[in-house]
Amino acid sequence: MSATRARISAVDTYDIRFPTSRELDGSDAMNPDPDYSAAYLILRTSAGGQEGHGFTFTIGRGNDVQVAAINTLRPYIIGRSVAELCADPGFLYRDLIGDSQLRWLGPEKGVMHMAIGAVVNAVWDLAAKREGKALWQLLADADPEWLVSQVDFRYLTDALTPAEALDLLRRGKDGADTRARHLAERGYPAYTTSPGWLGYSDEKLTRLAQQAVADGFTQIKLKVGADLEDDIRRCRTAREAVGPDIRIAIDANQRWNVAEAIEWTKALAEFDPYWIEEPTSPDDVLGHAAIRRGVHPVKVATGEHVQNRIIFKQLLQADAIDVLQLDSARVAGVNENLAILLLAAKFGVPVCPHAGGVGLCELVQHLSMFDYVALSGTSQDRAIEYVDHLHQHFHDPVVIDSGHYRAPTTPGFSATMHQATIDTYTYPDGAFWVADAVAAKSATNAEAPS
């Protein structure tokens, strides 16, 4: 079948899990034993070779639930025209979030919303591949009017109107070519969380923090929130390792109540934390505002668990955050993240995306690079999180050079995993997990009394 007549012929899904908990990679105060996982899908088409890849991120148990949610969306996708989907991903996005029975499960939050995001992101991956462009470039080159058409402004117009969004995007075109060249030459700033996982020893923290500085990073992040005395010791260790000029952000992963967050952050103030991330529940807008007032001049950052554009709107309206941390796989895909980027630009709040999970670095770099080239026009006080885990499993892995993300040039959304990875780490029947189960059974038998 010709490319112009091609249709979505299948949606293949995979429960992919990596055993990161065994080295305490990703450990924090609320998630001590994460196994980084991806509820992964491939949109197959009747035009041979054309595929769209997408996923959402989980940390192990429940990844099968997320895959099941994606599977329920098959009837909405199979049979659709590829050309029409790629010309207007916003139509599918509105169709899925607007379905009354799916909406009842949210609305616009939780497992179904994340499943919609995985599907929508796969469509954008397919669209960018068909255009022969990396996704950031596809977005940066797009007409402002078309980008506005991709955004759902329902519930947003008291903070951002379509006319204001169009003006922001038109102004973002000024100097875009120059910024695109600068991006290609220098890349986009990054910070790293790799030294700061809560389960790491002080020796490992010191070694990785010093290596981060040597690699060109000017900001690192530490997980905090489980034990104050431990946090004081770890923050002192990190500050001694990196010196006074490197930013150290701290991240509580929603551990605290409001008063506790203020008290705990003040107790760590002597180590000059740049921001406190997720100090309390991601749904508590007024709590974040109170914390921001209480911990100044330490900044408040949040976003990786913010469930939709409406909560982001409220956080901005309430002056509750200094740093907005969107996530590429928490909300309903690129379309909703366009709305969030536009809100941040309207309110003048810097975006420093969350990327602490398998594949999230690969995805979110495109959103920040589009924002820099064709929307906010700046990378001042902005950086994308970088975690040095699992990039080898992707066809187009992120490349870090002197503390900066190199701009990807491969067409697509950088979401495509190697087939060998899928075959090895699909749970529970992939080669790794089968061998792991056999080894566990053998160990149990060996320990059993004769």
Backbone hydrogen bonds, N-H to C=O, Kabsch-Sander energy under -0.5 kcal/mol:
donor,donor_aa,acceptor,acceptor_aa,energy
5,R,2,S,-1.0
6,A,2,S,-0.5
6,A,3,A,-0.7
8,I,80,R,-2.3
9,S,7,R,-0.5
9,S,44,R,-2.1
10,A,44,R,-1.2
12,D,42,I,-2.3
14,Y,40,Y,-2.4
16,I,14,Y,-0.9
16,I,38,A,-2.3
17,R,15,D,-0.5
17,R,425,Y,-2.4
18,F,36,Y,-2.6
20,T,18,F,-1.8
22,R,19,P,-1.3
23,E,20,T,-1.3
24,L,21,S,-0.9
25,D,20,T,-1.6
27,S,24,L,-1.7
28,D,31,N,-1.4
35,D,59,I,-2.1
36,Y,34,P,-0.7
37,S,58,T,-2.3
38,A,16,I,-2.9
39,A,56,T,-2.5
40,Y,14,Y,-2.4
40,Y,38,A,-1.0
41,L,54,G,-2.9
42,I,12,D,-2.3
43,L,52,G,-3.5
44,R,10,A,-2.7
44,R,42,I,-0.8
45,T,50,Q,-0.7
46,S,7,R,-2.3
48,G,46,S,-0.8
50,Q,47,A,-2.1
51,E,49,G,-0.6
52,G,43,L,-1.6
54,G,41,L,-2.1
56,T,39,A,-1.4
58,T,37,S,-1.8
61,R,59,I,-0.6
63,N,60,G,-2.4
66,Q,62,G,-2.0
67,V,63,N,-2.2
68,A,64,D,-2.2
69,A,65,V,-1.9
70,I,66,Q,-1.9
71,N,67,V,-2.4
72,T,68,A,-1.4
73,L,70,I,-1.7
74,R,71,N,-1.5
76,Y,73,L,-1.3
77,I,73,L,-0.6
77,I,74,R,-1.9
78,I,74,R,-2.5
79,G,8,I,-3.1
80,R,77,I,-2.1
82,V,6,A,-2.6
83,A,6,A,-0.6
85,L,81,S,-2.3
86,C,82,V,-2.5
87,A,83,A,-1.7
88,D,84,E,-1.4
91,F,88,D,-1.6
92,L,88,D,-0.7
93,Y,89,P,-2.3
94,R,90,G,-2.5
95,D,91,F,-2.1
96,L,92,L,-2.7
97,I,93,Y,-2.4
98,G,94,R,-1.5
99,D,95,D,-0.6
99,D,96,L,-0.8
103,R,99,D,-2.9
104,W,100,S,-1.3
105,L,102,L,-1.3
106,G,103,R,-1.9
113,H,109,K,-0.7
114,M,110,G,-2.2
115,A,111,V,-2.1
116,I,112,M,-2.5
117,G,113,H,-2.0
118,A,114,M,-2.1
119,V,115,A,-2.0
120,V,116,I,-3.0
121,N,117,G,-2.7
122,A,118,A,-1.6
123,V,119,V,-1.8
124,W,120,V,-2.1
125,D,121,N,-2.2
126,L,122,A,-2.2
127,A,123,V,-2.7
128,A,124,W,-2.6
129,K,125,D,-2.1
130,R,126,L,-2.3
131,E,127,A,-1.6
132,G,128,A,-0.8
132,G,129,K,-0.8
133,K,128,A,-2.3
135,L,412,G,-2.6
137,Q,134,A,-0.5
138,L,134,A,-2.3
139,L,135,L,-2.6
140,A,136,W,-2.4
141,D,137,Q,-2.4
142,A,138,L,-0.8
142,A,139,L,-0.6
147,L,143,D,-2.2
148,V,144,P,-2.4
149,S,145,E,-1.6
150,Q,146,W,-0.7
150,Q,147,L,-1.1
151,V,148,V,-1.5
153,F,151,V,-0.8
156,L,153,F,-2.3
157,T,153,F,-0.9
159,A,156,L,-2.9
160,L,156,L,-2.8
165,A,161,T,-2.4
166,L,162,P,-2.6
167,D,163,A,-2.1
168,L,164,E,-2.3
169,L,165,A,-2.3
170,R,166,L,-2.5
171,R,167,D,-2.5
172,G,168,L,-1.7
173,K,169,L,-0.7
173,K,170,R,-0.9
174,D,171,R,-1.3
176,A,173,K,-1.9
179,R,175,G,-2.2
180,A,176,A,-2.5
181,R,177,D,-1.9
182,H,178,T,-2.2
183,L,179,R,-2.8
184,A,180,A,-2.1
185,E,181,R,-1.8
186,R,182,H,-3.2
187,G,182,H,-0.7
187,G,183,L,-1.6
188,Y,405,Y,-2.3
190,A,403,G,-2.1
191,Y,384,I,-2.0
192,T,219,Q,-1.8
193,T,386,Y,-1.9
194,S,386,Y,-0.7
196,G,193,T,-1.8
198,L,27,S,-2.3
200,Y,197,W,-1.8
205,L,201,S,-2.5
206,T,202,D,-2.6
207,R,203,E,-2.4
208,L,204,K,-2.7
209,A,205,L,-2.6
210,Q,206,T,-2.4
211,Q,207,R,-2.0
212,A,208,L,-2.2
213,V,209,A,-1.9
214,A,210,Q,-2.2
215,D,211,Q,-1.8
216,G,213,V,-1.6
217,F,212,A,-2.2
218,T,190,A,-0.6
220,I,247,R,-2.4
221,K,192,T,-1.5
222,L,249,A,-2.6
223,K,196,G,-2.5
224,V,251,D,-2.7
231,D,227,D,-2.4
232,I,228,L,-2.7
233,R,229,E,-2.2
234,R,230,D,-2.9
235,C,231,D,-2.9
236,R,232,I,-2.2
237,T,233,R,-2.5
238,A,234,R,-2.6
239,R,235,C,-2.6
240,E,236,R,-2.5
241,A,237,T,-1.7
242,V,238,A,-2.1
243,G,239,R,-2.2
246,I,243,G,-0.6
247,R,218,T,-2.3
248,I,272,D,-0.6
249,A,220,I,-2.8
249,A,247,R,-0.5
250,I,275,W,-2.7
251,D,222,L,-2.1
252,A,277,E,-2.4
253,N,277,E,-0.5
254,Q,278,E,-3.3
255,R,252,A,-1.1
256,W,279,P,-1.1
261,A,257,N,-2.5
262,I,258,V,-1.9
263,E,259,A,-2.4
264,W,260,E,-3.0
265,T,261,A,-2.3
266,K,262,I,-2.1
267,A,263,E,-1.7
268,L,264,W,-0.9
268,L,265,T,-0.7
269,A,266,K,-1.1
271,F,268,L,-1.8
272,D,269,A,-2.2
274,Y,248,I,-2.7
276,I,299,K,-2.8
277,E,250,I,-2.7
277,E,275,W,-0.5
278,E,301,A,-2.3
284,D,281,S,-1.6
285,V,283,D,-1.5
288,H,284,D,-2.0
289,A,285,V,-1.9
290,A,286,L,-2.2
291,I,287,G,-2.4
292,R,288,H,-2.7
293,R,289,A,-1.9
294,G,290,A,-2.0
295,V,291,I,-2.0
296,H,292,R,-0.9
298,V,295,V,-2.1
299,K,274,Y,-1.9
301,A,276,I,-2.2
302,T,323,V,-1.4
306,V,303,G,-1.2
312,F,308,N,-1.4
313,K,309,R,-2.3
314,Q,310,I,-2.1
315,L,311,I,-2.5
316,L,312,F,-2.2
317,Q,313,K,-2.7
318,A,314,Q,-2.4
319,D,316,L,-1.4
320,A,315,L,-2.6
321,I,315,L,-0.5
322,D,300,V,-3.0
323,V,300,V,-1.8
324,L,350,P,-2.7
325,Q,302,T,-2.7
325,Q,323,V,-0.5
326,L,324,L,-0.7
331,V,327,D,-0.7
333,G,331,V,-1.7
337,N,333,G,-2.1
338,L,334,V,-2.2
339,A,335,N,-1.4
340,I,336,E,-1.9
341,L,337,N,-2.6
342,L,338,L,-2.2
343,L,339,A,-2.3
344,A,340,I,-2.4
345,A,341,L,-2.3
346,K,342,L,-2.4
347,F,343,L,-2.2
348,G,344,A,-0.9
349,V,344,A,-2.0
352,C,324,L,-2.3
352,C,350,P,-0.5
354,H,326,L,-2.3
357,G,355,A,-1.7
360,L,357,G,-1.5
361,C,357,G,-0.7
363,L,359,G,-1.8
364,V,360,L,-2.7
365,Q,361,C,-1.4
366,H,363,L,-1.4
367,L,363,L,-0.6
368,S,364,V,-2.0
369,M,365,Q,-2.2
370,F,366,H,-2.1
371,D,367,L,-2.3
372,Y,368,S,-2.4
373,V,369,M,-2.5
374,A,370,F,-3.0
375,L,371,D,-1.5
376,S,371,D,-1.4
377,G,371,D,-1.6
382,R,379,S,-1.8
384,I,189,P,-2.2
385,E,353,P,-1.7
386,Y,191,Y,-1.9
389,H,387,V,-2.0
393,H,390,L,-1.4
394,F,391,H,-1.9
395,H,416,T,-2.8
401,D,404,H,-3.0
403,G,215,D,-0.7
404,H,401,D,-0.7
405,Y,188,Y,-3.4
406,R,399,V,-3.0
407,A,183,L,-0.5
412,G,133,K,-2.3
418,H,393,H,-2.4
422,I,418,H,-1.9
423,D,419,Q,-2.7
424,T,420,A,-1.9
425,Y,421,T,-2.9
426,T,422,I,-1.3
427,Y,15,D,-3.9
430,G,426,T,-3.0
431,A,423,D,-1.6
432,F,424,T,-2.2
433,W,424,T,-0.8
434,V,430,G,-2.5
435,A,431,A,-2.2
436,D,432,F,-2.4
437,A,433,W,-2.1
438,V,434,V,-2.1
439,A,435,A,-2.4
440,A,436,D,-2.4
441,K,437,A,-2.2
442,S,438,V,-2.3
443,A,439,A,-2.3
444,T,440,A,-2.1
445,N,441,K,-2.4
446,A,442,S,-2.1
447,E,443,A,-1.6
448,A,444,T,-1.1
